[in-house]
C-alpha cells in the first residue's frame, strides 16, 4: 500500500510539473507578440510606407483582439472544457504570425495582428482559468506567483532578443519565429495538457444567460475593485510600450540594442515584484498585497511626472521610475489573478474572461490614445501613466480596502491555504 501511495504521489507530482511547464510555455505569448516588435516599429513604418500612428496601431489592434476573444472563449470553456480552446488559441496565434510574415501592406499586418490577439486571448484566459480550477485562493496565488516568476525570467530576455533581431534581420523574421514556437507548443499541449474542467452542468449557454453571467460578475464589488486596479495598471504599461520605441530610439537617439536592454530592465522589475509578492502572500491577505502594488504604481508614476515637469526630460528620470512601476505590476497581476475569481468558484472561466477582457480593452484604448500623442518629449506619456497609476490606487482605496467582503475573502483564503 505504501509503495502504491508513493507511486501515485510521484505520478501526481510529475503531472503537476508538466501542467505548470505547459502553461508557462503559453504564458508569455502575448508579451512576446508586443516586445518582439517594439524595436521594429520605426522600421515597419518606413518599409510599409505608413505613418508612425498606424505603425503603433499594430499594438492597439493586437490588444483589441485579446480583449474581444475572451468574451467568447470564457463561456465556451465553461461549457466545453478548457483544453480545446487552448489549442484553438495556439492555432490562431500561429496563423496570425504566418499572415504577418507575408504581409506587404500595413492593412494586412493590422489584420494579422488582430488574429494574433484573438489567439492570445484564448491562451491567456484558459491558462488563468486552469490554475484556478486546479488550485484555490492563496494556494492559487502562490502557483500564479511561481508561474509569473518563471515566465518573467523568459520575458526578461524577449526585448533584448527582439532588439537583436531588429538590428540584424528584417522585421518579418520575428513573426516566423513566433509562428514556429507556437506550433511546437500546440503539439505539446495536444498530447500532454490535461483537461481541468469536466463539470459543465452549471452553465447554460444562451445569449441571455451569458449576458446575465457577465452582468452579475462585473457588478460584484470585490471583482470590480480588483479588476479596476489591474485595468489601470495594464493601461499604463500599454501606453508606455506604445510610446517607448519612438521616444527612446527616435527622440533620445539610443540604439536598438540599448533599447532592448532598457526594456529588459523593466521585465526584471516585474520579476522582482512577482517574487516578493509570492513570498508575502503566504503571510498577508490579498487586500494588503494589492494595496502595496497600487501604492508602488502611484508613487513611481507621480515621481516620473514631477521629474519631467521640472525639466528632467532624460532617460534616467524615465527608466528608473518605470522599473519601480514594473515592480508594482508584479504585485497587481498576481493578486488580480486570484482576487477576481474568489467570488465565483463555479464560474472561473467566465470571471477570468471578464477580468482579462476588461483589462485588454482598456489597454487597447490606452495604446490607441498614446498612438496619437507626440513622443518628442516624455511629458504626454508620463502624464497619462501617472493618471492611470493614481486611478489604480483610488480604486483600491475606495472599493477594496474598506470592503468587508474583500477582507473576509482574503482571510478565508489564508485559512484554507494554512489548512492544506
C-alpha positions in Angstrom: 0.0 0.0 0.0 2.9 2.3 0.9 4.6 1.7 -2.4 1.3 2.3 -4.3 0.8 5.6 -2.5 4.4 6.6 -3.2 3.9 5.8 -6.9 0.6 7.8 -7.0 2.2 10.8 -5.3 5.2 10.7 -7.7 2.8 10.5 -10.7 0.7 13.3 -9.3 3.8 15.5 -8.8 5.0 14.7 -12.3 1.6 15.6 -13.8 1.6 18.9 -11.8 5.1 19.8 -13.1 4.1 19.0 -16.7 0.9 21.1 -16.2 2.8 24.1 -14.9 5.5 23.8 -17.6 3.0 23.7 -20.4 1.1 26.8 -19.0 4.4 28.6 -18.6 5.2 28.0 -22.2 2.0 29.7 -23.3 2.1 32.4 -20.6 4.4 34.9 -22.4 2.9 34.7 -25.9 1.2 38.0 -25.5 4.3 39.7 -24.1 6.4 38.1 -26.9 4.0 39.5 -29.5 4.5 43.0 -28.2 8.1 43.1 -27.0 9.4 41.3 -30.1 8.1 44.0 -32.5 8.5 47.2 -30.4 12.1 47.8 -31.6 11.0 47.3 -35.2 8.1 49.8 -35.2 10.1 52.6 -36.8 11.3 50.2 -39.5 7.8 48.9 -40.1 6.6 52.5 -40.6 9.4 53.1 -43.1 9.2 49.9 -45.1 5.4 49.7 -45.3 5.3 53.4 -46.2 2.9 54.3 -43.5 2.7 56.7 -40.6 4.1 56.2 -37.1 0.5 56.3 -35.8 -0.6 53.3 -37.9 2.6 51.5 -37.0 1.7 52.0 -33.3 -1.7 50.6 -34.1 -0.1 47.2 -34.5 0.0 47.2 -30.7 -3.5 48.5 -30.3 -5.2 46.1 -32.8 -3.4 43.2 -31.1 -4.8 44.2 -27.7 -8.3 44.7 -29.1 -8.1 41.1 -30.4 -7.1 39.9 -27.0 -10.0 41.7 -25.3 -12.6 40.6 -27.8 -11.8 37.0 -28.0 -12.0 36.4 -24.3 -15.7 37.4 -24.2 -16.5 34.3 -26.3 -13.8 31.9 -25.0 -14.8 32.3 -21.4 -18.3 31.0 -21.6 -17.4 28.4 -24.2 -14.7 27.0 -22.0 -17.2 26.6 -19.1 -19.4 24.6 -21.4 -17.0 22.6 -23.5 -13.8 22.5 -21.4 -10.5 24.4 -21.3 -8.1 22.3 -23.4 -9.9 22.6 -26.8 -9.8 26.4 -26.6 -6.2 26.5 -25.6 -5.5 24.6 -28.8 -7.7 26.9 -30.9 -5.9 29.9 -29.4 -2.5 28.5 -30.3 -3.7 27.7 -33.8 -5.0 31.3 -34.3 -1.8 32.7 -33.0 0.3 30.6 -35.4 -2.0 31.7 -38.3 -1.8 35.3 -37.4 2.0 35.2 -37.4 2.2 33.5 -40.8 -0.1 36.2 -42.3 2.0 38.9 -40.7 5.2 37.3 -42.1 3.8 37.6 -45.6 2.2 41.0 -45.3 3.2 43.7 -47.7 0.9 46.5 -46.6 0.0 47.9 -43.2 -3.6 46.9 -43.6 -2.7 43.2 -43.9 -0.3 43.5 -41.0 -3.0 45.0 -38.8 -5.4 42.2 -39.7 -2.8 39.7 -38.8 -2.1 41.4 -35.5 -5.8 41.3 -34.7 -5.9 37.5 -35.4 -2.8 37.1 -33.2 -4.7 38.9 -30.4 -7.7 36.6 -30.8 -5.3 33.6 -30.4 -3.6 35.0 -27.3 -6.9 35.9 -25.7 -7.7 32.1 -25.5 -4.2 31.1 -24.2 -4.1 33.8 -21.5 -7.7 33.3 -20.3 -7.6 29.5 -20.4 -4.2 29.4 -18.6 -5.6 31.5 -15.8 -8.8 29.5 -15.6 -7.0 26.2 -15.5 -4.9 27.3 -12.5 -8.0 28.5 -10.6 -9.7 25.2 -11.5 -6.8 23.2 -10.0 -5.8 25.3 -7.0 -7.8 27.5 -4.7 -7.4 31.0 -3.3 -4.0 31.7 -1.6 -2.7 28.4 -3.0 -3.6 29.6 -6.4 -1.9 32.9 -5.7 1.3 31.0 -4.8 1.1 29.0 -8.0 0.4 32.1 -10.0 3.5 33.8 -8.5 5.6 30.8 -9.4 4.4 30.8 -13.0 4.6 34.6 -13.3 8.2 34.3 -11.9 9.3 31.6 -14.3 7.6 33.3 -17.2 9.2 36.6 -16.2 12.7 35.1 -16.5 11.9 34.3 -20.1 10.1 37.6 -20.6 13.2 39.5 -19.4 15.1 38.3 -22.4 12.4 38.9 -25.0 13.1 42.7 -25.5 16.8 42.0 -25.9 16.1 39.2 -28.4 13.7 41.4 -30.3 16.2 44.2 -30.5 18.9 41.8 -31.8 16.6 40.5 -34.5 15.6 44.1 -35.4 19.2 45.1 -35.6 20.5 42.2 -37.9 17.4 41.0 -39.7 14.2 42.2 -41.3 11.2 42.7 -39.0 9.3 39.8 -40.7 11.7 37.3 -39.1 10.1 37.9 -35.7 6.8 36.6 -36.9 8.1 33.4 -38.4 10.0 32.7 -35.1 6.7 33.2 -33.1 4.8 31.0 -35.6 7.3 28.2 -35.2 7.3 28.5 -31.4 3.5 28.5 -31.1 3.2 25.5 -33.4 5.6 23.5 -31.2 3.6 24.4 -28.1 0.4 23.4 -29.9 1.8 19.9 -30.5 2.9 19.6 -26.9 -0.4 20.8 -25.4 -2.3 18.5 -27.8 -0.6 15.4 -26.4 0.3 16.3 -22.8 -2.0 19.1 -21.4 -4.8 17.6 -19.2 -8.3 18.9 -19.0 -9.1 20.7 -15.7 -12.8 21.4 -16.1 -15.0 18.4 -16.6 -18.1 19.6 -14.8 -20.2 21.6 -17.4 -23.5 21.2 -15.7 -23.6 24.7 -14.0 -23.5 26.7 -17.3 -26.3 27.0 -19.9 -25.1 28.8 -23.0 -27.7 31.1 -24.3 -27.0 34.8 -25.2 -29.3 35.9 -22.3 -27.6 33.7 -19.8 -24.1 34.7 -20.9 -25.1 38.3 -20.7 -26.5 37.8 -17.2 -23.3 35.9 -16.1 -21.2 38.9 -17.2 -23.6 41.4 -15.7 -23.5 39.6 -12.3 -19.7 39.2 -12.3 -18.9 42.8 -13.4 -21.3 44.3 -10.9 -19.8 42.4 -7.9 -17.8 44.9 -5.7 -15.0 42.6 -4.9 -14.5 41.7 -8.6 -14.8 45.4 -9.6 -12.3 46.6 -7.2 -9.6 44.1 -8.2 -10.2 44.4 -11.9 -10.1 48.2 -11.9 -6.7 48.1 -10.2 -5.4 45.8 -12.9 -7.2 47.8 -15.7 -5.4 51.0 -14.8 -2.1 49.2 -14.2 -2.1 47.4 -17.6 -3.3 50.5 -19.4 -0.3 52.4 -18.1 2.0 49.6 -19.2 0.4 49.6 -22.6 0.8 53.4 -23.0 4.4 53.2 -22.2 5.0 50.2 -24.5 3.3 52.1 -27.4 5.4 55.2 -26.9 8.7 53.7 -25.8 10.4 52.8 -29.1 9.7 56.1 -30.8 10.6 58.0 -27.6 13.8 56.2 -26.9 15.1 55.4 -30.4 13.9 58.5 -32.3 13.8 61.2 -29.6 16.7 60.2 -27.3 18.7 58.6 -30.2 19.7 55.3 -28.4 20.5 52.2 -30.4 18.0 49.3 -30.7 20.3 47.1 -28.7 20.4 49.6 -25.8 16.6 50.0 -26.1 16.3 46.2 -25.7 18.5 46.3 -22.6 16.3 49.1 -21.1 13.1 47.2 -21.7 14.7 44.1 -20.2 15.4 46.1 -17.0 11.6 46.7 -16.8 11.0 43.0 -17.1 13.5 42.4 -14.3 11.5 44.8 -12.2 8.3 42.9 -12.8 10.2 39.7 -11.9 11.3 41.2 -8.6 7.8 42.3 -7.8 6.4 38.9 -8.5 9.0 37.2 -6.4 8.4 39.5 -3.4 4.6 39.1 -3.7 4.8 35.4 -3.9 6.6 35.3 -0.6 4.5 37.9 1.2 1.1 36.5 0.1 1.9 33.5 2.3 1.7 35.8 5.3 -0.6 38.7 4.3 -4.1 38.8 2.8 -4.9 39.7 -0.8 -6.2 43.1 0.1 -2.9 44.3 1.7 -0.9 42.9 -1.2 -3.0 44.7 -3.7 -2.6 47.9 -1.7 1.2 47.5 -1.8 1.1 47.1 -5.5 -1.0 50.1 -6.4 0.9 52.3 -4.0 4.1 51.5 -5.9 2.3 52.3 -9.2 1.1 55.7 -8.0 4.3 56.8 -6.3 6.6 55.8 -9.2 4.5 57.4 -11.9 3.9 60.6 -10.0 7.7 60.9 -9.3 8.4 60.5 -13.1 5.8 63.2 -13.9 7.3 65.6 -11.4 10.8 65.0 -12.8 9.7 65.6 -16.4 7.7 68.7 -15.5 10.8 70.1 -13.7 12.7 69.8 -17.0 14.5 66.5 -16.4 13.3 65.1 -19.7 16.1 62.5 -19.9 16.4 58.7 -20.0 17.3 58.0 -16.3 14.4 60.1 -15.0 12.0 57.9 -17.1 13.5 54.5 -16.9 14.2 54.4 -13.1 10.6 55.2 -12.1 9.3 52.8 -14.7 11.5 50.0 -13.2 9.8 50.7 -9.9 6.4 50.8 -11.6 7.0 47.3 -13.0 7.8 46.0 -9.5 4.3 47.1 -8.7 2.9 45.3 -11.7 4.2 42.0 -10.2 2.0 42.5 -7.2 -1.1 43.7 -9.1 -1.0 40.9 -11.7 -0.5 38.1 -9.2 -3.3 39.3 -6.8 -5.8 40.1 -9.5 -5.5 36.6 -11.0 -6.9 35.3 -7.7 -9.0 38.1 -6.3 -11.3 38.3 -9.3 -12.0 34.6 -9.1 -12.7 34.4 -5.3 -16.4 35.4 -5.5 -17.2 33.0 -8.4 -15.7 29.5 -7.7 -18.3 27.9 -10.1 -17.7 30.4 -12.9 -14.0 30.7 -13.0 -13.7 30.7 -16.8 -16.3 33.5 -17.2 -14.9 35.6 -14.4 -11.4 35.2 -15.8 -12.7 36.2 -19.3 -14.5 39.2 -17.9 -11.4 40.4 -16.0 -9.0 39.9 -18.8 -11.3 41.3 -21.5 -11.8 44.5 -19.5 -8.0 44.7 -18.9 -7.1 44.4 -22.6 -10.0 46.6 -23.8 -8.7 49.5 -21.7 -5.1 48.6 -22.6 -6.0 48.8 -26.2 -7.8 52.2 -25.7 -4.8 53.5 -23.8 -2.5 52.3 -26.6 -4.7 54.0 -29.2 -4.7 57.2 -27.3 -0.9 57.1 -26.9 -0.6 56.5 -30.6 -2.0 60.0 -31.3 0.1 61.8 -28.7 3.6 63.2 -29.5 6.7 61.4 -28.4 9.3 64.1 -29.0 9.1 64.6 -25.2 8.2 62.3 -22.3 5.6 64.8 -21.0 2.5 63.2 -22.6 3.3 59.6 -21.8 4.3 60.4 -18.2 1.1 62.4 -17.5 -1.0 59.6 -19.0 0.7 56.9 -16.9 0.6 59.0 -13.7 -3.1 59.5 -14.1 -3.6 55.7 -14.5 -1.4 54.9 -11.6 -3.3 57.2 -9.3 -6.6 55.8 -10.5 -5.4 52.3 -9.6 -4.7 53.5 -6.1 -8.0 55.2 -5.7 -9.8 52.1 -6.9 -8.2 50.0 -4.2 -8.8 52.6 -1.6 -12.5 53.0 -2.3 -13.6 49.6 -3.5 -11.2 47.1 -1.8 -9.7 48.4 1.4 -13.0 49.3 3.2 -15.0 46.4 1.7 -15.7 43.8 4.4 -16.3 41.0 1.9 -13.0 41.6 0.2 -11.2 41.4 3.6 -13.0 38.3 4.6 -12.2 36.7 1.3 -8.6 37.3 1.9 -8.7 35.9 5.4 -10.6 32.9 4.2 -8.1 32.3 1.5 -5.3 32.4 4.1 -7.1 29.9 6.4 -7.8 27.5 3.6 -4.2 27.7 2.5 -3.0 27.0 6.0 -5.3 24.1 6.4 -3.7 22.4 3.4 
